[in-house]
């Protein structure tokens, strides 16, 4: 069953009563461990495809083409990947 796992995780972090996700449906999640801390982030639309293409060896331009064609902003996705430690350097 597909669930909003990253949103559920986020709701249970911190103090207070967890709130249910605003949208119940499948979401792609990125889990990293920068500085040995668990970081879970729900990826925006097209984020998984961009990351998978980069991980598979595509250039940034090649990985971004489908996202740009769909009207997305690859820059925002790339910032998120760098912030979480999923991308350490651009060559």
Protein Blocks (a to p, Z undefined) as FASTA:
>chain_A
ZZdfklmmmmmgcedjddddfbdcddddddddehhiacdddddehklmmmmmmmnopafk
lmmmmmmmnopafklmmmmmmmnopambdZZ
